[in-house]
Amino acid sequence: MVDKPKGGRGKKAPYATKLMRVPEPIAAQVDALGLRYQEFIAAGGDSANPPFFLVERIQKQPDVVKQKRTRTAASQLTEKTSSEFVEAEKLSKEELVWKELNPRQQTYLRLIFEIDQHREALERGQDWRRSTNRPASQWRWIEYAEIFGKSTTLRMRVKEAGEVDPGTGSTFKALSTRKLIEIRYPYGDLQWLDCKLTKQGRAVVRAGLRLQAPKKPPKGQLRERQWAALVAAYIAGDGGVKRDVNLNYGGFSWEWTWLRLRDYSDGSLIEERSNFNKAGRYEYDLVITHFGRHFYRSNCKKYRELYPDINAPEPT
């Protein structure tokens, strides 16, 4: 092997150097890269244009060098660590965390995520639930317990996966230590545990399972319940949608649905109306506006494809 270029008394290396602080866990890898670079220079390589060691192997030198390099222990180590670095560079931070979890921890985190997303769909999909103003910090807590022989949803799912045993508590604790979930014991009983996914936990599951985070709808797009309410107003026509005993209209929340249609950015889709009924009392209802009818006719096809479960009639 060609002697490596070194500096020292009366000698000068053909490249500039500088002192750096290197984390101890990767010190051996950094040393291996340094040795590899020195061998590259000794083989006639251009110090001003070194190869990218972390991405590709050193290419053969031009024929003029005509020096056969031997694979030293340092070069073998560097090739191995280089391939590891390449793989790590392709993975996101969340994907790396997922890969570090053992299969049991991944199973627990996935099941918690599935229940969390189901609850979120229920909370966000029905506007009457929003009228209670229940914060996510409450409904995201998921119970893990068995009461009088009956399992909570999470414990049942974990049991079906064959992962209920004395190590369950350690698994929850490991996920909590990594800040992927929060845990609490609401009744001071270690047999009853509540857990809640953190924002990081949801990101790690999505990255590990290659799931896309739900995107916010485009600005101005009606949500499903809002479109359903507009359909109800269109069907009611000039007769209007009457107020019910719960002070809502047609079963839709005033605050989270009708108000959004009334204050729609491009113009009011519905308007409030009051009349005297036969008993001489005020009767309130909501009626679709001219702009609302135009909006319905222009966008009916789009929203029927977007929300196929809503029975929207053909516009006339």
TARASUL-V382377 format. One record per helix or strand of 3 or more residues. SS is the DSSP state (H for helix, E for strand). FROM is the first residue (numbers start at 1). TO is the last residue. If there is no record, write none. Layout:
{{SS/FROM/TO} {SS/FROM/TO}}
This chain:
{{H/24/42} {H/73/90} {H/93/100} {H/103/125} {H/127/130} {H/136/139} {E/142/144} {H/153/160} {H/168/177} {E/181/184} {E/193/197} {H/199/208} {H/224/239} {E/241/243} {H/254/262} {E/270/276} {E/282/288} {H/290/306}}
